[in-house]
Amino acid sequence: MAQTAPDWRRVGNPAVDLQLAGPATGPVKNVWFSPDGASLFAKTESGKVFRTNDFETWTEAAGEAPAPAEVNVARRPEPAAVVLASNPGSSRIFALGRQLWGSGDGGQTWLNLTTYKAAAVVGPGQHSLAVSPNNDQEIVLANDFGVWRSMDGGMSWDGLNLGLPNLGAKRILSTPNGAVGTRIATDRLGALMLPPGGAVWEPAPAREIEAENRAMQNYSARLKASITAVGGAGNVVYAGGDNGRIWESEDGGQTWPNSPEVVVLPMGTTGTVERLFVDPVEPRVALAVLSGKGPRVLRTTTNGRLWDPLDGNLPDGQVNGITADRASGSVYVATAKGIFYAHVDLEGLSTDPVMWTNLADRLPAGASTAAANDVRLDPVGVQLYAAIEGYGVYATPAPHRTRTLRIVNTADYTNRAAAPGSLLSVVGGHVNSASGGNLRYPVLAAAETESQIQVPFEAVGPNVSLRLETTAGTFTRGVAVQPVSPAILVGRDGVPMLWDADTGLALDARNTAHSNGRMQIWATGLGRVHPDWPTGLPAPTENPPEVVTPVRVFLDGQALQVTKSTLVPGYIGFYVVEVQLPSINNLGPSELYLSAGGQESNRVQVILDR
């Protein structure tokens, strides 16, 4: 089947909610205004320079910060603080230290401009200050947490980091699976999480990284080597070292029979093993990526006894991450020169030439030329995620999805069970007809890469053998079916389908839910309705059938009053659950989910306001 071009979307902003004056990002070393004050420049820790004219949108630019006008004073507010002059003609001076200080009397007295109740409102570690040539009350500060702007001389601050490409995303720890959103590891801010439907990252536990570090220390001691990467599935563990050596254990790392002397590696393999991918079902299949000038992408299908190179036409440069889909023979790598995809044999050691395709050229400007630090497939293998240096995380329908048929839940693209009346997406093929259990499954939409079908209201489980007639032939796939399997509908951009019941407007970061208001939640998988309704027909616009199974809704763990749960009028397979929001004091982002028949839905984020 033909490969489909990637259609990348950004997953969240390159900014983090650290409870500061605004969203934060990575360290920024310098800020300065253009001579006319129309443009602001920022130089990040990586050395890249960005410019903004509207204080929202940043684009990569060229330039160097002018030398700061330092001032000698008799008294500094902090021992190591650097004292800077303001604009010519202004009597103000500033001091950069752990905090930002201002003085109007030549440094005799100092006022702390970035502390409120002993907390640094913009974060500590101040590096650079820019004063607008047009207004000495407009000051911009660069520090360890990004760029901050004040229009009143430092009395109040706002962040300028939402669009600044400066998030050091190094690892993708998990992708959305219904219960949690995307999680990443960064070089400066630790582990971060993006709630489903959220836009700004939040701090998260770093359990995977901590466990990996402990394992590498343990294996380094056991193997008397410097272990730099580990991976595994079940009791099978692989460990890679700093000189290209790879070990394999089949008892959870207790013993390592595959010593380097009996492992066959390609000639010239000497680089550091940066990352390992182990197939979760067939752990005899593993992939490794290495730094250095020797082979950089290795494959084994023999439990690590024999490795062969997959470099092919891959451009020179560091390879940072790898993921794969064994069923379709698809491999993705993250490199210093972008993201690449190849179709290879993951069942044996084929000698066919490996041809890599660049997937990064479809990314937005800037991100398309930045280094990729990691790649990862979602749990059902239909969405590809990439961590791009500075730009955060992007996702796209995986190009290999046309090679194999997969059935996923339409609501959130997970492999959760189906329910009578719910919607399923068949990824990877144009479905002409579907049937199972002596019932017809109506095809609601069909395209070459994906089709949508509805589960009949009469369907029963626990399993159905679904026969799919497609343009590529006939296929049979097993589908789990249970009486209810609630799932909140989530758009391709990750935003949940939530509505203001009074205005009919979609709820998002710009149009928030309100305390004491009414909210509608669009879902699927709520099962049978009363009175019965024909499968494959839009629900009536008046008196839509009601859900038989009682539905509960929870907001931050607290049950809400459910006022109705019915089919969505005019739609097929969609349900709407309406709730009454109470008087809420804990405003801001909150977690929302449904429960029906003892089954819980995916978690999504809703933003609450007064």
Secondary structure, DSSP 8 states (H G I E B T S, - for coil): --------EEES-S-B--SSSS-B-S-EEEEEE-TTSS-EEEEETTS-EEEESSSS--EEE--------B---S--SSTT-EEEE-STT---EEEESSSEEEESSTTSS-EESSEETTEETT-S-EEEEEEETTEEEEEEEEETTEEEEESSTTSS-EE--TT---B-EEEEEE---SSS-EEEEESSS-EEEE-TT-SSBEE---HHHHHHHHHHHHHHHHHTS-EEEEEEETTEEEEEETTS-EEEESSTTS-----GGG-B--TT--S-EEEEEE-SS-TT-EEEEE-SSS--EEEESSTTSB-EE--TT--SS-EEEEEEEGGGTEEEEEETTEEEEEE--SSS---S----EE-GGGS-TTGGGS-EEEEEE-TTS-EEEEEETBBEEEEEE-GGGGSS-EEEETTTSS---B-TT-EEEEETS-EEEEEETTEE--EEEE-SSEEEEE--TT---SEEEEEEEETTEEEEEEEEB-S---EE-B-TTS-B-EEETTT--B-SSSS-EETT-EEEEEEE----EES---TTS-B-SSS--EESS-EEEEETTEE-EEEEEEE-BT-SS-EEEEEE----SS-EEEEEEEEETTEE---EEEEEE-
